[in-house]
Amino acid sequence: MDVNEKIATSWLQNKNFFTINTIYYGQYHNDIDILAINLKEKTIWDCEIKVRTSSTMISDNDNKQNGFYHFVNTFNDKNRSNKISEYIDTQCKISKKFITTRSLFGKTKENQDKWFNKFKDNKIDVIYFDEVMKELSDLSIKTKKSTDEIIQVLKLFHITNTGF
């Protein structure tokens, strides 16, 4: 699990989800980054985390690094669905969540909206990583004590700096 997945896991757990990370399915090391389960609400979030911080931008192709169709096909893989069904009650509602950076969708709001809507049309919710970080940052300010590494790092950040 990379640091971006750890951050997303912390965020999900602080939203009352139980999380299972790196669930392998199919061939070629395909994995579900995070399966987040809220037992009280009977909801499951099937999460893919793609944080791109450089010039990598999404394309209208099936490229593994940045292809829109690769991301959609990954969520819709039958092996993935079968693997998830091994973990959950069939009465639970499953939502697909693509957690990414705005920069993956381009620099302009127009491009970002275009890709956001393309995912939405494919029944995949986009959650921007900066929103995840903002929520965790706000939580770290309000939380007096935490054993969560991510929250603790953000608390220290706020102590030593002025924050985000």
Disulfide bonds with the S-S distance in Angstrom:
none
